[in-house]
Amino acid sequence: MFKFLDTYSLRARLFPAILGAAPALAALALLISWEKVALSNTIASAGLLVLVFALADFARRLGLYVEPKVYAQMGGRPSVTMFRRSDKTIEEATKDRYRTFISEKINQPVRSSRRESANQATADAFYEACGTWLRTNTRDAKKFPLVFGELVAYGFRRNQFGLKWIALALNVVVVAVCAGLIWYRGTLDINNDLATRTVLVLIVAGIHAAYFAFAVTENSVKEAAKKYGRELILSTEALMAPAPTTRKKPGN
């Protein structure tokens, strides 16, 4: 099924969705008997695959929903804030060269230091246009592998953070189902195969809950956003490099 997804969709959208649904996947794999694959099992498995793809799209939408809130806490999109003269992430002389180069490409004048100090919003509009131009011209993952790698890392963390509370709620549901099975059988016999599988599902749910509670955080999204924004701006250096000339063969 993965052949229908590009690299970004696979790693930044589907993988967070699979991680988010991990307890349900574990429950399906361990609690359902696969000795005789009945039609109901096949239908349930196919339905789960469709659900994972739907969850991938849902993860993207939730990621886009939380993105403005994350940027607002950061003071703006990193590809904008790092272009500001007040930001020292990238040295000013380097950013000056980048501003001049991109301004010619987008046909907009560079805002002077004085104008930026007087009206940061106007300068930010110019930096937003710079970022848009950079994103458009760095889409080739083979030419800009570092930019693409940071973009994937950011998309993964953002979408995973968007799914955080749904993933934790799914854990509660899975634990409740497992507890119901134990209660229904009246005992937790470790020698019983179903009981053993139920315990394994509970362990997966516990690890999953701890991961989403403590590792999937807003700060991790901010960190990835900063790395991507910095790499995006620095990609200007490669775009400024002259295109290689092809040497003509003798006699042509």
ROMARSE-924148 format. One record per residue (C-alpha): residue number from 1; y, x, z. Coordinates in nm, 3 decimals, decimal comma, always signed. Example, Ala and Ser with C-alpha at 12.3 -4.5 7.8 and 13.67 -1.06 7.14 Angstrom:
# ROMARSE-924148
<pt 1 <-0,450 +1,230 +0,780>>;
<pt 2 <-0,106 +1,367 +0,714>>;
# end
This chain:
# ROMARSE-924148
<pt 1 <+0,000 +0,000 +0,000>>;
<pt 2 <+0,230 +0,299 +0,059>>;
<pt 3 <+0,259 +0,373 -0,315>>;
<pt 4 <+0,496 +0,078 -0,353>>;
<pt 5 <+0,748 +0,235 -0,112>>;
<pt 6 <+0,986 +0,523 -0,176>>;
<pt 7 <+1,004 +0,808 +0,074>>;
<pt 8 <+1,305 +0,670 +0,259>>;
<pt 9 <+1,162 +0,317 +0,289>>;
<pt 10 <+0,831 +0,458 +0,409>>;
<pt 11 <+0,967 +0,695 +0,673>>;
<pt 12 <+1,286 +0,520 +0,785>>;
<pt 13 <+1,181 +0,155 +0,760>>;
<pt 14 <+0,803 +0,109 +0,757>>;
<pt 15 <+0,720 +0,377 +1,017>>;
<pt 16 <+0,957 +0,227 +1,280>>;
<pt 17 <+0,804 -0,113 +1,206>>;
<pt 18 <+0,450 +0,020 +1,254>>;
<pt 19 <+0,552 +0,189 +1,579>>;
<pt 20 <+0,718 -0,130 +1,694>>;
<pt 21 <+0,402 -0,330 +1,622>>;
<pt 22 <+0,166 -0,063 +1,764>>;
<pt 23 <+0,036 -0,274 +2,057>>;
<pt 24 <-0,050 -0,562 +1,823>>;
<pt 25 <-0,217 -0,322 +1,580>>;
<pt 26 <-0,416 -0,168 +1,865>>;
<pt 27 <-0,519 -0,512 +1,987>>;
<pt 28 <-0,633 -0,611 +1,637>>;
<pt 29 <-0,830 -0,290 +1,592>>;
<pt 30 <-0,996 -0,290 +1,934>>;
<pt 31 <-1,038 -0,651 +2,040>>;
<pt 32 <-1,166 -0,796 +1,713>>;
<pt 33 <-1,529 -0,727 +1,634>>;
<pt 34 <-1,562 -0,547 +1,300>>;
<pt 35 <-1,941 -0,548 +1,290>>;
<pt 36 <-1,938 -0,857 +1,072>>;
<pt 37 <-1,621 -0,886 +0,868>>;
<pt 38 <-1,573 -1,258 +0,852>>;
<pt 39 <-1,325 -1,430 +0,622>>;
<pt 40 <-1,102 -1,508 +0,919>>;
<pt 41 <-1,086 -1,135 +1,005>>;
<pt 42 <-0,994 -1,048 +0,646>>;
<pt 43 <-0,723 -1,310 +0,638>>;
<pt 44 <-0,590 -1,193 +0,975>>;
<pt 45 <-0,582 -0,830 +0,855>>;
<pt 46 <-0,403 -0,920 +0,531>>;
<pt 47 <-0,159 -1,132 +0,727>>;
<pt 48 <-0,087 -0,841 +0,960>>;
<pt 49 <-0,007 -0,611 +0,665>>;
<pt 50 <+0,237 -0,869 +0,530>>;
<pt 51 <+0,383 -0,898 +0,880>>;
<pt 52 <+0,435 -0,520 +0,899>>;
<pt 53 <+0,622 -0,519 +0,566>>;
<pt 54 <+0,833 -0,812 +0,685>>;
<pt 55 <+0,896 -0,627 +1,011>>;
<pt 56 <+1,012 -0,323 +0,808>>;
<pt 57 <+1,277 -0,537 +0,642>>;
<pt 58 <+1,361 -0,691 +0,979>>;
<pt 59 <+1,392 -0,342 +1,131>>;
<pt 60 <+1,641 -0,247 +0,860>>;
<pt 61 <+1,849 -0,558 +0,922>>;
<pt 62 <+1,848 -0,504 +1,297>>;
<pt 63 <+1,937 -0,137 +1,241>>;
<pt 64 <+2,234 -0,238 +1,027>>;
<pt 65 <+2,331 -0,489 +1,295>>;
<pt 66 <+2,349 -0,229 +1,575>>;
<pt 67 <+2,509 +0,037 +1,352>>;
<pt 68 <+2,872 -0,084 +1,381>>;
<pt 69 <+2,838 -0,098 +1,760>>;
<pt 70 <+2,708 +0,259 +1,772>>;
<pt 71 <+2,987 +0,382 +1,543>>;
<pt 72 <+3,248 +0,200 +1,751>>;
<pt 73 <+3,133 +0,386 +2,063>>;
<pt 74 <+3,146 +0,714 +1,869>>;
<pt 75 <+3,503 +0,650 +1,754>>;
<pt 76 <+3,397 +0,583 +1,397>>;
<pt 77 <+3,145 +0,689 +1,136>>;
<pt 78 <+3,070 +1,063 +1,186>>;
<pt 79 <+3,140 +1,144 +0,820>>;
<pt 80 <+3,491 +1,010 +0,888>>;
<pt 81 <+3,555 +1,142 +1,239>>;
<pt 82 <+3,434 +1,494 +1,152>>;
<pt 83 <+3,681 +1,508 +0,864>>;
<pt 84 <+3,970 +1,446 +1,102>>;
<pt 85 <+4,191 +1,742 +1,185>>;
<pt 86 <+4,142 +1,672 +1,554>>;
<pt 87 <+3,765 +1,724 +1,524>>;
<pt 88 <+3,641 +2,083 +1,559>>;
<pt 89 <+3,277 +2,035 +1,452>>;
<pt 90 <+3,355 +2,200 +1,118>>;
<pt 91 <+3,628 +2,462 +1,092>>;
<pt 92 <+3,959 +2,338 +0,955>>;
<pt 93 <+3,987 +2,587 +0,668>>;
<pt 94 <+3,652 +2,470 +0,532>>;
<pt 95 <+3,747 +2,103 +0,562>>;
<pt 96 <+4,074 +2,175 +0,385>>;
<pt 97 <+3,887 +2,307 +0,082>>;
<pt 98 <+3,657 +2,005 +0,089>>;
<pt 99 <+3,945 +1,758 +0,114>>;
<pt 100 <+4,123 +1,916 -0,182>>;
<pt 101 <+3,807 +1,917 -0,395>>;
<pt 102 <+3,708 +1,556 -0,321>>;
<pt 103 <+4,064 +1,426 -0,356>>;
<pt 104 <+4,058 +1,535 -0,721>>;
<pt 105 <+3,726 +1,358 -0,773>>;
<pt 106 <+3,837 +1,026 -0,623>>;
<pt 107 <+4,195 +1,053 -0,752>>;
<pt 108 <+4,353 +1,011 -0,409>>;
<pt 109 <+4,602 +1,250 -0,247>>;
<pt 110 <+4,507 +1,441 +0,065>>;
<pt 111 <+4,691 +1,311 +0,371>>;
<pt 112 <+4,899 +1,583 +0,530>>;
<pt 113 <+4,855 +1,683 +0,893>>;
<pt 114 <+5,184 +1,516 +0,979>>;
<pt 115 <+5,090 +1,190 +0,805>>;
<pt 116 <+4,749 +1,192 +0,969>>;
<pt 117 <+4,903 +1,235 +1,313>>;
<pt 118 <+5,144 +0,950 +1,243>>;
<pt 119 <+4,883 +0,713 +1,097>>;
<pt 120 <+4,518 +0,797 +1,163>>;
<pt 121 <+4,398 +0,471 +1,004>>;
<pt 122 <+4,543 +0,569 +0,665>>;
<pt 123 <+4,383 +0,911 +0,686>>;
<pt 124 <+4,051 +0,752 +0,789>>;
<pt 125 <+4,060 +0,530 +0,480>>;
<pt 126 <+4,083 +0,847 +0,269>>;
<pt 127 <+3,797 +1,008 +0,464>>;
<pt 128 <+3,589 +0,693 +0,420>>;
<pt 129 <+3,642 +0,722 +0,045>>;
<pt 130 <+3,539 +1,088 +0,067>>;
<pt 131 <+3,219 +0,993 +0,249>>;
<pt 132 <+3,138 +0,724 -0,007>>;
<pt 133 <+3,179 +0,976 -0,289>>;
<pt 134 <+2,959 +1,228 -0,108>>;
<pt 135 <+2,682 +0,972 -0,043>>;
<pt 136 <+2,689 +0,868 -0,408>>;
<pt 137 <+2,662 +1,225 -0,530>>;
<pt 138 <+2,396 +1,350 -0,288>>;
<pt 139 <+2,126 +1,090 -0,354>>;
<pt 140 <+1,898 +1,341 -0,524>>;
<pt 141 <+1,658 +1,440 -0,245>>;
<pt 142 <+1,537 +1,746 -0,436>>;
<pt 143 <+1,889 +1,886 -0,481>>;
<pt 144 <+2,003 +1,795 -0,130>>;
<pt 145 <+1,691 +1,810 +0,091>>;
<pt 146 <+1,886 +1,877 +0,413>>;
<pt 147 <+2,110 +1,575 +0,360>>;
<pt 148 <+1,811 +1,357 +0,278>>;
<pt 149 <+1,615 +1,482 +0,579>>;
<pt 150 <+1,900 +1,399 +0,818>>;
<pt 151 <+1,949 +1,062 +0,648>>;
<pt 152 <+1,582 +0,975 +0,701>>;
<pt 153 <+1,598 +1,088 +1,066>>;
<pt 154 <+1,907 +0,875 +1,123>>;
<pt 155 <+1,759 +0,570 +0,947>>;
<pt 156 <+1,438 +0,604 +1,148>>;
<pt 157 <+1,616 +0,623 +1,483>>;
<pt 158 <+1,866 +0,351 +1,398>>;
<pt 159 <+1,601 +0,103 +1,282>>;
<pt 160 <+1,375 +0,188 +1,573>>;
<pt 161 <+1,660 +0,128 +1,816>>;
<pt 162 <+1,725 -0,206 +1,645>>;
<pt 163 <+1,364 -0,303 +1,716>>;
<pt 164 <+1,365 -0,179 +2,075>>;
<pt 165 <+1,374 -0,508 +2,264>>;
<pt 166 <+1,140 -0,683 +2,022>>;
<pt 167 <+0,889 -0,398 +2,063>>;
<pt 168 <+0,912 -0,422 +2,443>>;
<pt 169 <+0,869 -0,800 +2,427>>;
<pt 170 <+0,561 -0,751 +2,208>>;
<pt 171 <+0,419 -0,527 +2,480>>;
<pt 172 <+0,459 -0,807 +2,732>>;
<pt 173 <+0,273 -1,047 +2,501>>;
<pt 174 <-0,013 -0,803 +2,442>>;
<pt 175 <-0,046 -0,727 +2,815>>;
<pt 176 <-0,048 -1,102 +2,888>>;
<pt 177 <-0,327 -1,156 +2,633>>;
<pt 178 <-0,532 -0,870 +2,780>>;
<pt 179 <-0,478 -1,003 +3,133>>;
<pt 180 <-0,588 -1,347 +3,011>>;
<pt 181 <-0,909 -1,200 +2,868>>;
<pt 182 <-0,984 -1,023 +3,195>>;
<pt 183 <-0,916 -1,341 +3,393>>;
<pt 184 <-1,128 -1,551 +3,155>>;
<pt 185 <-1,427 -1,320 +3,190>>;
<pt 186 <-1,376 -1,312 +3,565>>;
<pt 187 <-1,436 -0,938 +3,605>>;
<pt 188 <-1,340 -0,600 +3,462>>;
<pt 189 <-1,679 -0,439 +3,405>>;
<pt 190 <-1,625 -0,087 +3,271>>;
<pt 191 <-1,976 -0,098 +3,126>>;
<pt 192 <-1,879 -0,394 +2,911>>;
<pt 193 <-1,764 -0,301 +2,560>>;
<pt 194 <-1,492 -0,567 +2,541>>;
<pt 195 <-1,360 -0,467 +2,882>>;
<pt 196 <-1,340 -0,104 +2,774>>;
<pt 197 <-1,150 -0,198 +2,460>>;
<pt 198 <-0,917 -0,419 +2,662>>;
<pt 199 <-0,834 -0,127 +2,891>>;
<pt 200 <-0,762 +0,092 +2,587>>;
<pt 201 <-0,519 -0,169 +2,454>>;
<pt 202 <-0,346 -0,178 +2,794>>;
<pt 203 <-0,314 +0,203 +2,789>>;
<pt 204 <-0,162 +0,194 +2,440>>;
<pt 205 <+0,079 -0,080 +2,551>>;
<pt 206 <+0,182 +0,126 +2,854>>;
<pt 207 <+0,250 +0,441 +2,652>>;
<pt 208 <+0,429 +0,235 +2,387>>;
<pt 209 <+0,652 +0,066 +2,646>>;
<pt 210 <+0,742 +0,400 +2,806>>;
<pt 211 <+0,830 +0,549 +2,467>>;
<pt 212 <+1,058 +0,263 +2,365>>;
<pt 213 <+1,214 +0,238 +2,711>>;
<pt 214 <+1,301 +0,606 +2,755>>;
<pt 215 <+1,293 +0,776 +2,411>>;
<pt 216 <+1,440 +0,507 +2,186>>;
<pt 217 <+1,801 +0,515 +2,306>>;
<pt 218 <+2,150 +0,473 +2,173>>;
<pt 219 <+2,221 +0,840 +2,240>>;
<pt 220 <+1,934 +0,943 +2,012>>;
<pt 221 <+2,089 +0,734 +1,734>>;
<pt 222 <+2,428 +0,895 +1,794>>;
<pt 223 <+2,276 +1,243 +1,782>>;
<pt 224 <+2,106 +1,170 +1,448>>;
<pt 225 <+2,425 +1,014 +1,309>>;
<pt 226 <+2,625 +1,326 +1,395>>;
<pt 227 <+2,370 +1,557 +1,232>>;
<pt 228 <+2,368 +1,346 +0,916>>;
<pt 229 <+2,747 +1,322 +0,904>>;
<pt 230 <+2,785 +1,699 +0,944>>;
<pt 231 <+2,524 +1,774 +0,676>>;
<pt 232 <+2,684 +1,523 +0,440>>;
<pt 233 <+3,024 +1,689 +0,470>>;
<pt 234 <+2,877 +2,038 +0,433>>;
<pt 235 <+2,704 +1,928 +0,112>>;
<pt 236 <+3,049 +1,950 -0,049>>;
<pt 237 <+2,994 +2,325 -0,069>>;
<pt 238 <+2,702 +2,277 -0,309>>;
<pt 239 <+2,895 +2,019 -0,511>>;
<pt 240 <+3,183 +2,265 -0,548>>;
<pt 241 <+2,955 +2,533 -0,693>>;
<pt 242 <+2,992 +2,574 -1,070>>;
<pt 243 <+2,713 +2,429 -1,278>>;
<pt 244 <+2,469 +2,695 -1,405>>;
<pt 245 <+2,525 +2,788 -1,766>>;
<pt 246 <+2,230 +2,799 -2,002>>;
<pt 247 <+2,206 +3,122 -2,195>>;
<pt 248 <+2,176 +3,072 -2,569>>;
<pt 249 <+1,886 +3,232 -2,745>>;
<pt 250 <+1,969 +3,507 -2,998>>;
<pt 251 <+2,024 +3,372 -3,345>>;
<pt 252 <+2,146 +3,030 -3,229>>;
# end
